[in-house]
Amino acid sequence: MTTILQNHYVLAVHDVEVSARFYVDVLGFEIVEKPEGWIFVRKDRCMVMLGQCPDDMHPSELGCHNYFAYLCVDDVDAYYDTITSAGVATLHGIADRPWGMREFGIRTPDGHRIMIGQPINRPHEG
């Protein structure tokens, strides 16, 4: 069976520069490529390819379908503190969930929603 080695997400955003700054300044990503109309940002083994689409539907119009990622991290409490200290409002505060994850959610400047979590009392698998 083939192994998935890395996650790449492709997102349409209204302002690629503003969106990239959020990933870099708040979430700790780095810019790795800037092809015309795009900015690719990466943190560890996760890449987000941001594409300039100023005339597309705003993600907030997608309802629950504007969730695009669940990022598993090794210290969810520290990441939560970093993100909230940068002034980012969470969709819901950090909490232990019945499905075995300690997690919280955020919304990007473009309206995409990201869940961030860590397995409870289990080492990260993967």
Secondary structure, 3 states (H helix, E strand, C coil): CCCCCCEEEEEEECCHHHHHHHHHHCCCCEEEECCCCEEEEEECCEEEEEEECCCCCCHHHHHHHHEEEEEECCCHHHHHHHHHHCCCCEEEEEEECCCCEEEEEEECCCCCEEEEEEECCCCCCC
